[in-house]
Amino acid sequence: MSLTFKSSCFETEIIQLAETEEMIVRGGRDKFPMLTKAFEGIRQIGVIGWGSQGPAQAQNLRESLEGTSIKVKIGLREGSSSLVAAREAGFSEETNTLGEMWSVIKESDMVLLLISDGAQVENYKKVFETIKPGATLGLSHGFLLGHLQSVGEYFPENINVIGVCPKGMGPSVRRLYVQGKETNGAGINSSFAVEQDVDGRATDQAIGWAIGVGAPYLFQTTLEYEYRSDIFGERGILLGAVHGIVEALYRRFVMEQGIPEKDAFKASVENVTGPISKTISHDGILAVYEKLDDAEKETFEKIYSHAYGPAYDQLLEIYDEVASGNEIRSVYMAGLRFSRFPMGKIDGTRMWRVGEKVRAARTDTPIALHPFTAGIYCATMMAQIDLLIEKGHCLSEVCNESVIEAVDSLNPYMHYRGVAFMVDNCSTTARLGSRKWAPRFDYILSQQAFADYDQDKPADVRLINEFKNHKIHEALATCATLRPPVDISVVG
C-alpha cells in the first residue's frame, strides 16, 4: 500500500513512525477555509442515516461549512423514528436540510452513506441506481466493499468512492469537535481512502470531509485494509476482547480469590477503563509497566507471558474470519434473524449490577494499577498490534485501531457508563462481534493464561524483552505529538 498521496488543497507532511515514514495531513479549524476548494463542484452533501456517525458528522460538517454555499442535508426513510432527533439538531424540511432518503441521494453531489452495515447490504443496489453520475459516494466503514467482494460485485464505474473513517464512535466525534471550539484541532483521528477516482478530485474530497468532521490528524489507508482492521479491532481490544477479559478477571477475583465483589470490579473493569487507559493515553503502553514496583512488575511479566500466546491465537482466528468474509456474512444473516428475535442485553447480570454501585460511589481517590489486570490487558493489546503489523497495516492504522481508539474514545465511555452499556448500545456489527468473541477470550484466557500462571510457570524473558523494546512505543510517542491537549469529556 502506498503511503503517499497528492493534495491540491491541503499541506501534507511526512512523519516518522518507528522505522517507517508515512504521509499525513493535520486537521484543525484553521483548515476550514480550504473546504470550499476541496469540495469544488459540490453544492450539496447528503448525509444518509441518523445512527452513530450520522448525527455527529452531519452537525460537524454543517458547522465547518457555515458561511459557504455548500448545504448539508439529512436523508432518512419515510416515517423514520430519527426524524424528530434530526429536527431537534436543527435540520428541517422547511430549510430544505431534511428529506426523504432516496430523494436526497438523487439530488446530492456527495452522498455519505452512514446507515447501518446491514442496511447498506440491503439497499446498495438501489443506492447505485439512484446516485447521479459523477457524484461521490462516501463511506465511513469498508463493510460494503467487503460484502461486494464476497459476492463478486463492485461499485459503479461513473462515481467517486471514498472513505473517511473516524477512529471513534459517533458521540466521541461530536463531543470532541464541540470541545475543539476552544482548542484548535481537538477531535477524533481519522483514516481516509480513495477507492475510485473518476474526476481527479476524490483525494481532496476525502481529506476535506475528514477535516470537516474534526479530525486532528488523518492518514491514508484502503477500504479493504480499513474494514479488516475495523471489524477485527472491535472484536478484539476495542470491545470484544476487553469485554471477555474483564468478565474473566472479575470471576477469578470473586470466585477463586474471595475478593469482595466491589473490590473485584475495581480491580478488573475500573482498572482497565480508568488508570490503565489513562496511562496508555498520555504516556504509552510501556508506562503502565514502568509505573509498577518490582514485585508488581514480576506479576505483570508472568501473566503477560502466559496471556500473549492465547490472545494472539484468538485474534488470528478473528482476523482470518474477517478477511475471508465470514464475519461480514454473519452480520447480514444476523440482521435477518433479529427481525424476529431482537438482540438481548448483557447488563442484567450480577457483575454489571455491582458495577452500577461502584460507579455511583466513586471518589476522587485514584485507583492503583493492578499488575495482573494490566498484564492481561497489555498482552492482548500487544498481540493485536503485532498481528496487524504482520498483516501489512500501516503503523498509523495499527496505533489508532489498537490503542488510540480504545483509550481516547471507547474506554472513557465505558468508564462513564459501563462496559455492558457499550456492548448493549454500539452498532449491530460491533455488538455481534462482542457477543460472539468475548466468551472466546474469556474461555481461552481462563483455561490457558490463568492456569499457566497458577501453576507458577515462569515468565518468558524473550517475550518481555520484545515488549519493552517494541517499535510501537516509538510510534505511539510520535502519535502523541499529534494529539490535541484535551481529553474527551463524556459527562452529561
C-alpha positions as CSV (number, residue, x, y, z in Angstrom):
1,M,0.0,0.0,0.0
2,S,1.4,3.4,-1.0
3,L,1.7,5.8,1.9
4,T,2.0,8.9,-0.2
5,F,-0.7,10.9,-1.9
6,K,-1.2,14.3,-3.5
7,S,-3.5,17.2,-2.5
8,S,-4.0,20.4,-4.3
9,C,-5.7,22.0,-1.2
10,F,-4.0,20.8,1.9
11,E,-0.5,20.7,3.1
12,T,0.9,17.2,3.5
13,E,3.6,16.1,6.0
14,I,5.9,13.2,6.4
15,I,6.1,11.7,9.8
16,Q,8.5,9.1,11.2
17,L,6.7,6.2,12.9
18,A,9.5,3.9,14.2
19,E,11.4,2.8,11.1
20,T,8.7,3.8,8.6
21,E,7.7,7.1,7.0
22,E,4.0,8.0,6.5
23,M,2.3,11.0,4.8
24,I,-0.4,12.6,6.9
25,V,-2.5,15.8,6.9
26,R,-3.1,17.8,10.1
27,G,-6.6,18.9,10.6
28,G,-7.9,21.8,12.7
29,R,-10.3,24.7,12.4
30,D,-7.7,26.8,10.7
31,K,-8.1,24.5,7.7
32,F,-11.9,25.1,7.4
33,P,-11.4,28.0,4.8
34,M,-9.9,25.4,2.4
35,L,-13.0,23.2,2.5
36,T,-14.7,25.2,-0.3
37,K,-11.8,24.4,-2.7
38,A,-11.7,20.8,-1.6
39,F,-15.4,20.4,-2.3
40,E,-15.3,22.3,-5.6
41,G,-18.3,21.4,-7.7
42,I,-20.3,20.1,-4.7
43,R,-23.4,22.0,-3.9
44,Q,-25.0,19.5,-1.5
45,I,-23.6,16.9,0.8
46,G,-26.3,14.3,1.6
47,V,-25.8,12.5,4.9
48,I,-27.9,9.4,4.8
49,G,-28.8,7.9,8.2
50,W,-29.0,9.0,11.8
51,G,-27.3,6.2,13.7
52,S,-23.9,6.5,15.5
53,Q,-21.9,8.5,12.9
54,G,-24.7,10.3,11.1
55,P,-25.7,12.9,13.8
56,A,-22.0,13.7,14.6
57,Q,-20.8,14.0,11.0
58,A,-23.8,16.0,9.8
59,Q,-23.6,18.5,12.6
60,N,-19.8,18.9,12.4
61,L,-19.9,19.3,8.6
62,R,-22.7,21.9,8.8
63,E,-20.8,23.9,11.3
64,S,-17.5,23.6,9.5
65,L,-19.1,24.7,6.2
66,E,-21.0,27.6,7.8
67,G,-20.8,30.7,5.6
68,T,-20.3,28.7,2.4
69,S,-22.8,27.8,-0.3
70,I,-22.5,24.1,0.4
71,K,-25.6,22.6,2.0
72,V,-25.6,19.6,4.4
73,K,-28.9,17.7,4.1
74,I,-30.1,14.7,6.0
75,G,-31.8,11.8,4.2
76,L,-34.0,9.4,6.2
77,R,-36.5,6.8,5.4
78,E,-40.2,8.0,5.3
79,G,-41.6,7.7,8.8
80,S,-38.2,7.2,10.3
81,S,-38.1,7.4,14.1
82,S,-35.0,9.5,13.8
83,L,-36.8,12.4,12.1
84,V,-37.6,14.0,15.5
85,A,-33.9,13.9,16.6
86,A,-32.7,15.3,13.3
87,R,-35.2,18.2,13.6
88,E,-34.0,18.8,17.2
89,A,-30.5,19.1,15.8
90,G,-31.6,21.9,13.5
91,F,-32.3,20.1,10.3
92,S,-35.7,20.6,8.8
93,E,-37.9,20.2,5.8
94,E,-38.6,24.0,5.9
95,T,-35.0,24.9,5.4
96,N,-34.6,22.0,2.8
97,T,-31.9,20.4,5.1
98,L,-34.0,17.3,5.8
99,G,-35.7,15.0,3.3
100,E,-36.6,11.5,2.2
101,M,-33.6,9.2,1.8
102,W,-33.8,8.4,-1.9
103,S,-34.6,12.0,-2.9
104,V,-31.6,13.2,-1.0
105,I,-29.3,10.6,-2.6
106,K,-30.6,11.5,-6.1
107,E,-30.0,15.3,-5.7
108,S,-26.7,15.3,-3.8
109,D,-23.3,15.8,-5.3
110,M,-21.7,13.9,-2.4
111,V,-23.5,11.1,-0.6
112,L,-22.3,10.0,2.8
113,L,-23.9,6.6,3.3
114,L,-24.0,6.3,7.1
115,I,-26.8,3.8,7.5
116,S,-26.0,0.5,9.3
117,D,-23.9,-2.2,7.7
118,G,-26.9,-4.5,7.3
119,A,-28.9,-1.7,5.7
120,Q,-26.1,-1.0,3.3
121,V,-26.2,-4.6,2.1
122,E,-29.9,-4.5,1.7
123,N,-30.0,-1.2,-0.1
124,Y,-26.7,-0.8,-2.1
125,K,-28.2,-1.8,-5.4
126,K,-30.8,0.9,-5.2
127,V,-28.2,3.4,-4.0
128,F,-26.1,2.6,-7.0
129,E,-29.1,3.1,-9.3
130,T,-30.1,6.4,-7.6
131,I,-26.8,8.3,-7.1
132,K,-26.2,10.6,-10.1
133,P,-23.2,10.0,-12.4
134,G,-20.1,11.9,-11.4
135,A,-21.2,12.1,-7.8
136,T,-19.1,11.0,-4.8
137,L,-20.1,8.1,-2.6
138,G,-18.6,8.4,0.9
139,L,-18.4,5.5,3.4
140,S,-17.2,5.6,7.0
141,H,-16.6,1.9,7.0
142,G,-15.3,-0.5,4.4
143,F,-18.0,-3.1,5.2
144,L,-19.9,-2.6,1.9
145,L,-16.7,-3.2,-0.1
146,G,-16.2,-6.4,1.9
147,H,-19.7,-7.5,1.0
148,L,-19.3,-6.6,-2.7
149,Q,-16.0,-8.6,-2.8
150,S,-17.8,-11.6,-1.2
151,V,-20.5,-11.6,-3.9
152,G,-18.2,-10.7,-6.9
153,E,-19.6,-7.2,-7.4
154,Y,-18.2,-3.7,-7.3
155,F,-19.1,0.0,-7.3
156,P,-20.5,1.7,-10.4
157,E,-17.7,2.9,-12.7
158,N,-19.1,6.5,-13.0
159,I,-18.8,7.7,-9.4
160,N,-16.0,8.6,-7.0
161,V,-15.9,6.2,-4.0
162,I,-14.0,7.4,-0.9
163,G,-13.8,6.5,2.8
164,V,-13.4,8.7,5.9
165,C,-13.3,6.5,9.0
166,P,-13.1,8.3,12.3
167,K,-11.3,6.2,14.9
168,G,-14.1,6.6,17.5
169,M,-17.8,6.2,17.8
170,G,-20.1,9.0,16.7
171,P,-20.7,10.6,20.1
172,S,-17.0,10.9,20.5
173,V,-16.7,12.5,17.1
174,R,-19.3,15.1,18.1
175,R,-18.1,15.6,21.6
176,L,-14.5,16.4,20.8
177,Y,-15.5,18.6,17.8
178,V,-17.5,20.7,20.2
179,Q,-14.6,20.8,22.7
180,G,-12.4,21.8,19.8
181,K,-14.1,25.1,19.6
182,E,-11.9,26.0,22.4
183,T,-8.8,24.0,21.3
184,N,-7.9,24.1,17.6
185,G,-7.7,20.6,16.3
186,A,-9.4,18.7,19.1
187,G,-11.2,15.8,17.6
188,I,-11.0,12.1,16.6
189,N,-8.3,10.9,14.3
190,S,-9.4,9.5,11.0
191,S,-8.2,7.4,8.2
192,F,-9.2,8.1,4.6
193,A,-9.3,6.0,1.5
194,V,-9.8,6.6,-2.2
195,E,-11.3,3.5,-3.7
196,Q,-12.3,5.1,-7.0
197,D,-11.4,8.5,-8.5
198,V,-13.2,9.3,-11.8
199,D,-12.6,13.1,-11.9
200,G,-9.3,13.6,-10.0
201,R,-11.0,15.2,-7.1
202,A,-11.6,12.3,-4.8
203,T,-8.5,12.7,-2.6
204,D,-9.2,16.3,-1.8
205,Q,-12.8,15.5,-1.1
206,A,-11.8,12.7,1.3
207,I,-9.3,15.0,3.1
208,G,-11.8,17.8,3.2
209,W,-14.5,15.5,4.6
210,A,-12.2,14.3,7.4
211,I,-11.1,17.8,8.3
212,G,-14.7,19.0,8.2
213,V,-15.8,16.4,10.8
214,G,-12.9,17.4,13.0
215,A,-10.0,15.0,12.6
216,P,-6.8,16.5,14.1
217,Y,-4.7,14.0,12.1
218,L,-5.6,11.9,9.2
219,F,-3.7,9.1,7.4
220,Q,-4.2,7.1,4.3
221,T,-5.4,3.5,4.1
222,T,-7.6,1.5,1.7
223,L,-11.2,0.5,2.2
224,E,-10.1,-3.2,2.3
225,Y,-7.5,-2.6,5.0
226,E,-10.0,-0.4,6.9
227,Y,-12.7,-3.0,7.1
228,R,-10.3,-5.7,8.0
229,S,-8.7,-3.6,10.9
230,D,-12.0,-2.1,12.0
231,I,-14.2,-5.2,12.2
232,F,-11.2,-7.1,13.6
233,G,-10.4,-4.4,16.1
234,E,-13.9,-4.1,17.5
235,R,-13.9,-7.9,18.1
236,G,-10.5,-7.5,19.7
237,I,-9.2,-5.0,22.2
238,L,-11.7,-2.3,21.3
239,L,-14.7,-4.2,22.6
240,G,-14.9,-8.0,22.3
241,A,-11.6,-8.8,24.0
242,V,-11.9,-6.2,26.7
243,H,-15.4,-7.5,27.5
244,G,-14.1,-11.1,27.7
245,I,-11.0,-10.0,29.7
246,V,-12.9,-8.2,32.5
247,E,-15.6,-10.9,32.8
248,A,-12.8,-13.5,33.3
249,L,-10.9,-11.3,35.7
250,Y,-14.0,-10.4,37.8
251,R,-15.0,-14.1,38.1
252,R,-11.4,-15.1,39.1
253,F,-11.1,-12.4,41.7
254,V,-14.5,-13.2,43.3
255,M,-14.9,-16.9,42.9
256,E,-11.3,-18.1,43.2
257,Q,-9.7,-15.4,45.3
258,G,-12.6,-14.5,47.5
259,I,-12.3,-10.8,46.9
260,P,-15.4,-8.7,47.7
261,E,-17.4,-8.0,44.6
262,K,-17.0,-4.2,44.6
263,D,-13.2,-4.6,45.1
264,A,-13.1,-7.2,42.3
265,F,-14.9,-4.8,40.0
266,K,-12.4,-2.1,40.8
267,A,-9.5,-4.4,40.2
268,S,-10.9,-5.6,36.8
269,V,-13.2,-3.2,35.0
270,E,-12.4,0.0,36.8
271,N,-8.7,-0.6,36.4
272,V,-8.9,-1.2,32.6
273,T,-11.2,1.8,31.9
274,G,-9.5,4.0,34.5
275,P,-5.8,4.1,35.4
276,I,-4.6,1.6,32.7
277,S,-6.3,3.5,29.9
278,K,-5.4,6.9,31.2
279,T,-1.7,5.9,31.5
280,I,-1.6,4.5,28.0
281,S,-3.4,7.6,26.6
282,H,-1.0,10.1,28.0
283,D,2.3,8.1,28.3
284,G,2.1,4.9,26.3
285,I,1.7,1.2,26.9
286,L,5.2,0.7,28.4
287,A,4.4,3.4,31.0
288,V,1.9,1.0,32.5
289,Y,4.7,-1.5,33.3
290,E,7.1,1.2,34.4
291,K,4.7,2.6,37.0
292,L,4.7,-0.7,38.8
293,D,7.1,-1.6,41.7
294,D,9.5,-4.6,41.4
295,A,7.1,-7.2,42.8
296,E,4.2,-5.9,40.7
297,K,6.4,-6.0,37.6
298,E,7.1,-9.6,38.3
299,T,3.4,-10.3,38.4
300,F,2.9,-8.3,35.2
301,E,5.7,-10.1,33.3
302,K,4.4,-13.5,34.3
303,I,0.8,-13.1,33.3
304,Y,1.7,-11.1,30.2
305,S,3.9,-14.1,29.1
306,H,1.0,-16.5,29.6
307,A,-1.7,-14.3,28.1
308,Y,0.1,-13.2,24.9
309,G,0.0,-16.5,23.1
310,P,-3.6,-17.4,23.7
311,A,-4.7,-13.9,22.9
312,Y,-2.7,-13.9,19.7
313,D,-4.3,-17.2,18.7
314,Q,-7.8,-15.9,19.2
315,L,-7.0,-12.7,17.4
316,L,-5.6,-14.5,14.4
317,E,-8.8,-16.6,14.1
318,I,-10.8,-13.4,14.2
319,Y,-8.7,-11.7,11.5
320,D,-9.0,-14.7,9.3
321,E,-12.8,-14.8,9.7
322,V,-12.9,-11.1,8.8
323,A,-10.6,-11.4,5.8
324,S,-12.5,-14.4,4.4
325,G,-15.8,-12.5,4.5
326,N,-17.3,-14.8,7.1
327,E,-17.8,-12.1,9.7
328,I,-19.4,-9.8,7.1
329,R,-21.8,-12.6,6.1
330,S,-22.6,-13.3,9.7
331,V,-23.6,-9.7,10.3
332,Y,-26.0,-9.7,7.4
333,M,-27.5,-13.1,8.4
334,A,-27.9,-11.9,12.0
335,G,-29.9,-8.9,10.8
336,L,-32.3,-11.3,9.2
337,R,-32.7,-13.2,12.5
338,F,-33.1,-10.0,14.5
339,S,-36.2,-9.0,12.6
340,R,-37.9,-11.8,14.5
341,F,-35.8,-12.0,17.7
342,P,-34.1,-8.7,18.7
343,M,-30.7,-8.9,20.2
344,G,-30.8,-9.1,24.0
345,K,-28.7,-7.2,26.5
346,I,-26.0,-8.3,28.9
347,D,-26.4,-5.6,31.6
348,G,-28.7,-7.6,33.9
349,T,-26.1,-10.0,35.4
350,R,-24.8,-9.5,38.9
351,M,-21.4,-8.3,37.8
352,W,-22.8,-5.3,35.9
353,R,-25.2,-4.5,38.7
354,V,-22.3,-4.4,41.0
355,G,-20.6,-2.0,38.5
356,E,-23.5,0.4,38.8
357,K,-23.0,0.7,42.5
358,V,-19.2,1.1,42.1
359,R,-19.6,3.9,39.6
360,A,-22.2,5.6,41.8
361,A,-19.8,5.5,44.8
362,R,-16.7,6.8,43.1
363,T,-14.5,9.3,44.8
364,D,-11.6,11.5,43.7
365,T,-9.1,9.0,45.2
366,P,-7.2,7.4,42.3
367,I,-7.3,3.6,41.9
368,A,-3.9,1.9,41.9
369,L,-2.8,0.0,38.8
370,H,-3.5,-3.7,39.3
371,P,-0.5,-5.6,37.9
372,F,-2.3,-8.8,37.0
373,T,-5.1,-6.9,35.1
374,A,-2.5,-4.7,33.5
375,G,-0.5,-7.7,32.3
376,I,-3.6,-9.4,30.7
377,Y,-4.8,-6.2,29.0
378,C,-1.4,-5.1,27.7
379,A,-0.6,-8.6,26.4
380,T,-3.9,-8.7,24.4
381,M,-3.3,-5.2,23.1
382,M,0.3,-6.0,22.0
383,A,-0.9,-9.2,20.4
384,Q,-3.3,-7.2,18.3
385,I,-0.6,-4.7,17.4
386,D,1.7,-7.5,16.3
387,L,-0.9,-9.2,14.2
388,L,-1.9,-6.1,12.3
389,I,1.7,-5.2,11.6
390,E,2.3,-8.8,10.3
391,K,-0.8,-8.4,8.1
392,G,0.7,-5.3,6.4
393,H,-1.3,-2.5,8.0
394,C,0.5,0.8,8.3
395,L,1.6,1.9,11.8
396,S,-0.9,4.8,11.9
397,E,-3.7,2.3,11.4
398,V,-2.2,-0.1,13.9
399,C,-1.8,2.7,16.5
400,N,-5.3,4.0,16.0
401,E,-7.2,0.8,15.7
402,S,-5.4,-1.0,18.6
403,V,-4.6,1.8,21.1
404,I,-5.8,5.4,20.4
405,E,-9.4,4.5,19.7
406,A,-9.5,2.3,22.7
407,V,-8.0,4.6,25.3
408,D,-9.1,8.0,23.9
409,S,-12.6,7.2,22.7
410,L,-14.2,4.0,23.7
411,N,-12.8,3.3,27.2
412,P,-13.7,6.7,28.6
413,Y,-17.3,6.0,27.7
414,M,-17.1,2.5,29.2
415,H,-15.7,4.2,32.4
416,Y,-18.6,6.6,32.5
417,R,-21.4,4.3,31.6
418,G,-20.0,0.8,31.8
419,V,-18.7,-1.9,29.5
420,A,-22.1,-3.5,29.5
421,F,-23.7,-0.3,28.3
422,M,-21.2,0.0,25.5
423,V,-21.8,-3.6,24.4
424,D,-25.6,-3.1,24.5
425,N,-25.6,0.3,22.7
426,C,-23.0,0.2,20.0
427,S,-23.6,-0.7,16.3
428,T,-25.1,-4.0,15.4
429,T,-21.9,-5.1,13.8
430,A,-19.9,-4.3,16.9
431,R,-22.5,-5.8,19.3
432,L,-22.5,-9.1,17.3
433,G,-18.7,-9.1,17.4
434,S,-18.6,-8.7,21.2
435,R,-21.3,-11.3,21.8
436,K,-19.6,-13.8,19.6
437,W,-15.9,-13.3,20.6
438,A,-15.9,-12.1,24.2
439,P,-16.8,-15.5,25.5
440,R,-13.9,-17.0,23.5
441,F,-11.4,-14.6,25.1
442,D,-12.9,-15.3,28.5
443,Y,-12.5,-19.0,27.9
444,I,-9.1,-19.1,26.4
445,L,-7.5,-16.8,29.0
446,S,-9.1,-18.6,31.9
447,Q,-8.2,-22.0,30.5
448,Q,-4.7,-21.2,29.4
449,A,-3.3,-18.0,30.8
450,F,-4.7,-18.2,34.3
451,A,-3.9,-21.9,34.5
452,D,-0.3,-21.4,33.5
453,Y,0.1,-18.5,35.9
454,D,-1.4,-20.6,38.8
455,Q,1.0,-23.4,38.0
456,D,3.8,-20.9,38.6
457,K,5.3,-21.3,35.1
458,P,8.0,-18.6,34.7
459,A,7.8,-15.5,32.6
460,D,9.1,-15.7,29.0
461,V,12.2,-13.4,29.1
462,R,12.3,-13.1,25.3
463,L,8.7,-12.1,25.1
464,I,9.1,-9.5,27.8
465,N,12.2,-8.0,26.2
466,E,10.3,-7.8,22.9
467,F,7.5,-5.9,24.7
468,K,10.0,-3.5,26.3
469,N,11.8,-2.8,23.0
470,H,8.8,-2.9,20.7
471,K,8.7,-0.2,17.9
472,I,5.1,0.6,18.8
473,H,6.3,2.6,21.8
474,E,8.2,4.9,19.5
475,A,5.3,5.1,17.0
476,L,2.8,6.0,19.8
477,A,5.2,8.7,21.1
478,T,5.1,10.3,17.6
479,C,1.3,10.0,17.5
480,A,1.1,11.7,20.9
481,T,2.7,14.8,19.4
482,L,-0.2,15.0,17.0
483,R,-2.8,14.7,19.8
484,P,-4.6,17.8,20.9
485,P,-4.1,18.7,24.6
486,V,-7.6,17.8,25.6
487,D,-9.2,14.7,27.0
488,I,-12.8,13.8,25.9
489,S,-15.4,14.9,28.3
490,V,-18.2,12.3,28.5
491,V,-20.1,13.6,31.5
492,G,-23.5,14.9,30.7
